[in-house]
Amino acid sequence: MAEDITTLWDRLSLTEEESKDVVVKEGDIHATLERGRFCLIGKIITEKRVNRDAFKGTMLKIWKVDTTVNIVDVGFNLFLFEFANETDLQKVCDGQPWSFDQCLLCIKYFDGLTSPSAMPFTHTYLWIQLHNLPFGCMNAEIGVQLGSSVGKVIHVEADEMGICWGRYLRVLLELDFTMPLIRGKMINVYGKRSFIQFKYERMPRFCFYCGLLLHGTNGCSQKPYVGSERDVSNLQYGSWMRASITGPYLGLSKFVSAIPMDCFLLLKEGR
């Protein structure tokens, strides 16, 4: 129902009584914000309603945290995860991306000032591998340039001199999954052009027709047909975009603030 109200909000006309603000004092929410320091919000990216009990049981098993996690249903495929301590919370954050039934579990840090239905679940964190780079391009600067064509670069895996020798160059990104996945980029090095293939680590389900993580191949509205059968002869995306080898997972919490700044300032000021 909350999603329906959000959709209809622009054309609702409030009465005079409905338009009167209920003013929330800063001190009234301090305890809730403080408890929220150990909370995450997560949404399973699928149009089908998931089995809540199966989801809760599965995530508790694969997260393998040391203490109890309270999982609360707060909306359609939307959950609040309350941890007993910051260590367990960071362990889950650092292990992203997570998935359930092959669908992406999009996780956001706790935001106590935004209603659940208004939270945008459009981005996730992914490590990508840049394959087929000339050796001269295997450095952090090139990693930033190529990574920025896919999403917001959080970190490039490199040594203290910014060099990235190896089979591929590895970049941690904040990715907008409402857009088609980028399969690679052409580069031009002193007149020599080559295609740099992007492979995604721990990639959840995505569509082989349109390249979106929002649905699987069977749920795509763009899938072409030949007669009554789906045409799979010219798929532009595929399992070859998944990285078969994954590298070490540096803690995401080292690079991303755990609490939205407006919430943090309220807590810091002791309001």
WOZI-V730274 format. One record per pair of residues at least 12 apart in sequence whose ideal C-beta (glycine too) atoms are under 8 Angstrom apart, sorted by sequence separation. I is the first residue (numbers start at 1). J is the second residue. D is the distance in Angstrom with one decimal. If there is no record, write none. Layout:
BEGIN
i=I j=J d=D
i=I j=J d=D
END
This chain:
BEGIN
i=59 j=71 d=7.1
i=69 j=81 d=5.8
i=70 j=82 d=4.1
i=144 j=156 d=6.1
i=157 j=169 d=7.6
i=184 j=196 d=5.3
i=207 j=219 d=7.5
i=210 j=222 d=4.9
i=69 j=82 d=6.9
i=108 j=121 d=6.9
i=130 j=143 d=6.9
i=143 j=156 d=3.7
i=156 j=169 d=7.4
i=157 j=170 d=4.1
i=184 j=197 d=4.4
i=185 j=198 d=7.5
i=207 j=220 d=4.8
i=209 j=222 d=5.4
i=69 j=83 d=5.7
i=93 j=107 d=6.9
i=143 j=157 d=7.9
i=156 j=170 d=7.4
i=157 j=171 d=7.3
i=183 j=197 d=7.1
i=184 j=198 d=5.0
i=209 j=223 d=4.8
i=56 j=71 d=4.7
i=69 j=84 d=7.6
i=92 j=107 d=7.4
i=106 j=121 d=4.5
i=143 j=158 d=7.1
i=156 j=171 d=5.3
i=157 j=172 d=7.7
i=183 j=198 d=6.2
i=209 j=224 d=7.7
i=67 j=83 d=7.1
i=68 j=84 d=5.9
i=93 j=109 d=7.7
i=106 j=122 d=8.0
i=130 j=146 d=5.6
i=140 j=156 d=4.4
i=155 j=171 d=7.3
i=156 j=172 d=7.7
i=182 j=198 d=5.8
i=67 j=84 d=3.8
i=106 j=123 d=7.5
i=107 j=124 d=7.6
i=130 j=147 d=7.8
i=155 j=172 d=4.3
i=181 j=198 d=7.9
i=65 j=83 d=7.0
i=67 j=85 d=6.4
i=106 j=124 d=5.2
i=140 j=158 d=4.3
i=153 j=171 d=6.1
i=154 j=172 d=4.4
i=69 j=88 d=7.1
i=128 j=147 d=7.1
i=139 j=158 d=6.7
i=153 j=172 d=7.5
i=154 j=173 d=6.3
i=181 j=200 d=7.1
i=104 j=124 d=6.2
i=153 j=173 d=6.1
i=154 j=174 d=5.9
i=52 j=73 d=5.7
i=66 j=87 d=7.5
i=67 j=88 d=5.7
i=141 j=162 d=6.9
i=143 j=164 d=6.4
i=152 j=173 d=6.4
i=66 j=88 d=6.2
i=128 j=150 d=6.4
i=140 j=162 d=4.0
i=151 j=173 d=4.0
i=152 j=174 d=4.1
i=56 j=79 d=7.9
i=65 j=88 d=4.0
i=139 j=162 d=5.2
i=140 j=163 d=7.9
i=146 j=169 d=7.8
i=150 j=173 d=5.7
i=151 j=174 d=5.3
i=55 j=79 d=7.5
i=139 j=163 d=5.6
i=140 j=164 d=6.6
i=147 j=171 d=4.0
i=151 j=175 d=4.1
i=208 j=232 d=7.9
i=63 j=88 d=8.0
i=126 j=151 d=8.0
i=138 j=163 d=6.8
i=139 j=164 d=5.8
i=146 j=171 d=7.4
i=150 j=175 d=6.5
i=151 j=176 d=6.2
i=181 j=206 d=6.4
i=211 j=236 d=7.0
i=65 j=91 d=6.0
i=138 j=164 d=4.5
i=143 j=169 d=5.1
i=147 j=173 d=5.7
i=209 j=235 d=6.7
i=211 j=237 d=4.5
i=49 j=76 d=6.8
i=50 j=77 d=5.6
i=65 j=92 d=6.9
i=97 j=124 d=5.4
i=138 j=165 d=6.0
i=142 j=169 d=7.1
i=143 j=170 d=7.8
i=144 j=171 d=7.9
i=208 j=235 d=4.6
i=209 j=236 d=7.4
i=210 j=237 d=7.6
i=49 j=77 d=6.5
i=63 j=91 d=7.2
i=96 j=124 d=6.8
i=97 j=125 d=6.6
i=123 j=151 d=7.7
i=138 j=166 d=7.2
i=143 j=171 d=5.0
i=183 j=211 d=7.6
i=208 j=236 d=7.7
i=209 j=237 d=7.2
i=63 j=92 d=5.5
i=96 j=125 d=4.8
i=97 j=126 d=5.8
i=125 j=154 d=6.9
i=208 j=237 d=4.8
i=96 j=126 d=7.9
i=135 j=165 d=7.8
i=180 j=210 d=6.0
i=181 j=211 d=4.4
i=207 j=237 d=6.9
i=208 j=238 d=5.4
i=46 j=77 d=6.7
i=138 j=169 d=5.5
i=168 j=199 d=7.4
i=180 j=211 d=3.6
i=181 j=212 d=7.6
i=206 j=237 d=7.0
i=43 j=75 d=7.9
i=45 j=77 d=8.0
i=63 j=95 d=7.4
i=137 j=169 d=7.9
i=150 j=182 d=4.7
i=180 j=212 d=5.9
i=181 j=213 d=7.4
i=41 j=74 d=7.6
i=44 j=77 d=4.2
i=149 j=182 d=6.4
i=179 j=212 d=7.7
i=43 j=77 d=5.8
i=178 j=212 d=7.4
i=43 j=78 d=4.9
i=133 j=168 d=7.4
i=177 j=212 d=7.2
i=206 j=241 d=7.9
i=42 j=78 d=7.4
i=43 j=79 d=7.6
i=62 j=98 d=7.4
i=131 j=167 d=7.7
i=133 j=169 d=5.7
i=149 j=185 d=5.5
i=177 j=213 d=4.1
i=178 j=214 d=6.7
i=41 j=78 d=7.2
i=42 j=79 d=5.2
i=131 j=168 d=4.8
i=177 j=214 d=6.8
i=41 j=79 d=7.4
i=42 j=80 d=8.0
i=78 j=116 d=5.8
i=130 j=168 d=5.8
i=203 j=241 d=6.9
i=41 j=80 d=5.7
i=42 j=81 d=6.2
i=59 j=98 d=7.3
i=129 j=168 d=4.2
i=130 j=169 d=4.2
i=146 j=185 d=5.8
i=203 j=242 d=4.8
i=40 j=80 d=7.5
i=41 j=81 d=7.5
i=129 j=169 d=7.2
i=130 j=170 d=7.6
i=203 j=243 d=7.5
i=39 j=80 d=5.9
i=40 j=81 d=4.5
i=59 j=100 d=6.8
i=75 j=116 d=5.0
i=129 j=170 d=5.7
i=130 j=171 d=6.7
i=146 j=187 d=7.5
i=199 j=240 d=8.0
i=200 j=241 d=5.9
i=202 j=243 d=7.9
i=39 j=81 d=6.4
i=58 j=100 d=6.0
i=74 j=116 d=5.1
i=75 j=117 d=6.5
i=128 j=170 d=7.5
i=199 j=241 d=6.1
i=200 j=242 d=6.3
i=201 j=243 d=4.5
i=39 j=82 d=5.0
i=40 j=83 d=7.6
i=127 j=170 d=6.1
i=128 j=171 d=5.5
i=198 j=241 d=7.2
i=199 j=242 d=6.6
i=200 j=243 d=6.1
i=38 j=82 d=6.3
i=39 j=83 d=7.1
i=127 j=171 d=7.1
i=199 j=243 d=4.0
i=202 j=246 d=6.4
i=38 j=83 d=4.6
i=55 j=100 d=5.4
i=127 j=172 d=5.4
i=128 j=173 d=6.0
i=201 j=246 d=4.5
i=38 j=84 d=7.0
i=59 j=105 d=7.6
i=126 j=172 d=7.6
i=127 j=173 d=7.6
i=201 j=247 d=7.5
i=35 j=82 d=7.6
i=38 j=85 d=6.6
i=125 j=172 d=6.6
i=126 j=173 d=5.7
i=38 j=86 d=6.3
i=125 j=173 d=7.0
i=150 j=198 d=6.7
i=37 j=86 d=7.3
i=40 j=89 d=6.5
i=125 j=174 d=5.8
i=126 j=175 d=5.1
i=39 j=89 d=7.7
i=50 j=100 d=6.6
i=124 j=174 d=7.5
i=125 j=175 d=7.3
i=137 j=187 d=6.9
i=146 j=196 d=6.3
i=38 j=89 d=5.5
i=50 j=101 d=6.7
i=123 j=174 d=5.3
i=124 j=175 d=5.8
i=40 j=92 d=6.7
i=123 j=175 d=6.3
i=137 j=189 d=6.5
i=40 j=93 d=7.1
i=50 j=103 d=7.6
i=123 j=176 d=5.5
i=124 j=177 d=5.7
i=136 j=189 d=6.9
i=183 j=236 d=7.8
i=122 j=176 d=5.8
i=123 j=177 d=6.9
i=133 j=187 d=7.9
i=183 j=237 d=7.0
i=46 j=101 d=7.8
i=122 j=177 d=6.8
i=134 j=189 d=5.7
i=42 j=98 d=8.0
i=44 j=100 d=5.7
i=122 j=178 d=5.1
i=181 j=237 d=6.6
i=46 j=103 d=4.3
i=180 j=237 d=8.0
i=45 j=103 d=5.7
i=134 j=192 d=7.7
i=183 j=241 d=6.4
i=44 j=103 d=5.3
i=45 j=104 d=4.4
i=44 j=104 d=7.4
i=45 j=105 d=7.6
i=134 j=194 d=7.0
i=181 j=241 d=6.6
i=44 j=105 d=5.5
i=45 j=106 d=5.7
i=43 j=105 d=7.4
i=44 j=106 d=7.8
i=132 j=194 d=6.4
i=42 j=105 d=5.2
i=43 j=106 d=5.0
i=132 j=195 d=6.8
i=133 j=196 d=5.9
i=42 j=106 d=6.5
i=132 j=196 d=5.6
i=42 j=107 d=4.7
i=131 j=196 d=6.8
i=132 j=197 d=5.7
i=41 j=107 d=7.2
i=42 j=108 d=7.3
i=130 j=196 d=5.5
i=131 j=197 d=4.5
i=40 j=107 d=5.4
i=41 j=108 d=4.8
i=130 j=197 d=7.7
i=131 j=198 d=7.6
i=40 j=108 d=6.9
i=41 j=109 d=7.7
i=130 j=198 d=6.3
i=131 j=199 d=6.1
i=40 j=109 d=6.5
i=41 j=110 d=6.4
i=129 j=198 d=7.1
i=40 j=110 d=6.3
i=41 j=111 d=7.2
i=128 j=198 d=5.3
i=129 j=199 d=4.4
i=39 j=110 d=4.2
i=106 j=177 d=7.5
i=128 j=199 d=6.7
i=129 j=200 d=7.7
i=3 j=75 d=7.5
i=128 j=200 d=5.4
i=129 j=201 d=6.8
i=2 j=75 d=6.1
i=3 j=76 d=6.2
i=37 j=110 d=7.0
i=104 j=177 d=6.7
i=127 j=200 d=7.6
i=128 j=201 d=7.0
i=36 j=110 d=4.2
i=126 j=200 d=5.7
i=127 j=201 d=4.2
i=41 j=116 d=7.1
i=126 j=201 d=6.8
i=127 j=202 d=7.5
i=36 j=112 d=4.8
i=43 j=119 d=7.9
i=45 j=121 d=7.1
i=126 j=202 d=7.5
i=126 j=203 d=7.4
i=170 j=247 d=5.4
i=41 j=119 d=6.4
i=43 j=121 d=4.3
i=167 j=245 d=7.9
i=172 j=250 d=7.3
i=33 j=112 d=4.6
i=32 j=112 d=5.9
i=172 j=252 d=7.5
i=29 j=112 d=6.5
i=172 j=255 d=7.2
i=124 j=213 d=7.9
i=157 j=247 d=6.8
i=157 j=250 d=7.4
i=155 j=250 d=6.6
i=154 j=252 d=7.6
i=104 j=204 d=4.2
i=155 j=255 d=5.4
i=103 j=204 d=6.1
i=104 j=205 d=7.4
i=154 j=255 d=4.9
i=102 j=204 d=6.0
i=103 j=205 d=5.8
i=154 j=256 d=6.9
i=99 j=202 d=7.9
i=102 j=205 d=4.0
i=97 j=202 d=5.6
i=99 j=204 d=3.9
i=97 j=203 d=7.8
i=99 j=205 d=7.3
i=97 j=204 d=6.3
i=104 j=213 d=5.5
i=6 j=117 d=4.8
i=5 j=117 d=7.4
i=6 j=118 d=6.9
i=2 j=115 d=7.9
i=2 j=116 d=7.2
i=3 j=117 d=6.0
i=102 j=216 d=7.4
i=129 j=243 d=5.1
i=2 j=117 d=4.2
i=128 j=243 d=7.8
i=127 j=243 d=7.8
i=127 j=246 d=7.1
i=127 j=247 d=7.1
i=127 j=249 d=7.5
i=125 j=252 d=5.9
i=125 j=256 d=7.7
i=45 j=177 d=7.0
i=109 j=256 d=7.7
i=113 j=260 d=7.3
i=109 j=257 d=7.5
i=109 j=258 d=5.3
i=110 j=259 d=6.6
i=111 j=260 d=4.8
i=113 j=262 d=5.9
i=109 j=259 d=6.1
i=110 j=260 d=7.8
i=113 j=263 d=6.1
i=109 j=260 d=6.7
i=112 j=263 d=5.4
i=111 j=263 d=6.5
i=110 j=263 d=7.4
i=95 j=249 d=6.6
i=94 j=249 d=6.2
i=94 j=250 d=7.8
i=96 j=252 d=6.1
i=94 j=251 d=4.4
i=93 j=251 d=8.0
i=94 j=252 d=4.9
i=45 j=204 d=7.9
i=93 j=252 d=5.2
i=94 j=253 d=6.0
i=93 j=253 d=5.5
i=90 j=251 d=6.6
i=90 j=253 d=4.4
i=93 j=256 d=7.7
i=93 j=258 d=7.5
i=45 j=213 d=6.3
i=47 j=215 d=6.8
i=90 j=258 d=7.6
i=45 j=214 d=6.1
i=46 j=215 d=7.3
i=89 j=258 d=7.5
i=47 j=219 d=7.0
i=86 j=258 d=7.9
i=37 j=258 d=7.6
i=37 j=259 d=6.4
i=36 j=259 d=7.9
i=36 j=263 d=7.3
i=33 j=263 d=5.5
i=37 j=267 d=7.5
i=33 j=266 d=6.0
i=34 j=267 d=6.4
i=33 j=267 d=5.7
i=30 j=266 d=7.0
i=29 j=266 d=7.8
i=30 j=267 d=7.3
i=26 j=266 d=6.5
i=30 j=270 d=7.6
i=30 j=271 d=5.9
i=27 j=271 d=6.3
i=26 j=271 d=4.1
END
